[in-house]
Amino acid sequence: MLSWVVTFLIIALIAGILGFGGLAGASIEIAKIIFFVAVVLFLVSAVVGLARGRRI
């Protein structure tokens, strides 16, 4: 998932340099959403992993 974030950030940078402000803004927003989804999934995975580890 983080590779998608990097991809959208690169698209946003290139679009910003070339003057496509709308595309750059949309790419940044998509990158933010994917980043926060990845962080939430990581935290859920970490909590579940800790909970399973303590039961043993």
Residue pairs with C-beta under 8 A, 6 or more apart in sequence:
1 34
1 37
1 38
1 41
2 35
2 38
4 31
4 34
5 31
5 34
5 35
5 38
8 27
8 28
8 30
8 31
8 34
9 27
9 28
9 31
11 23
11 24
11 27
12 23
12 24
12 25
12 27
12 28
12 31
13 24
15 21
15 23
15 24
15 27
16 24
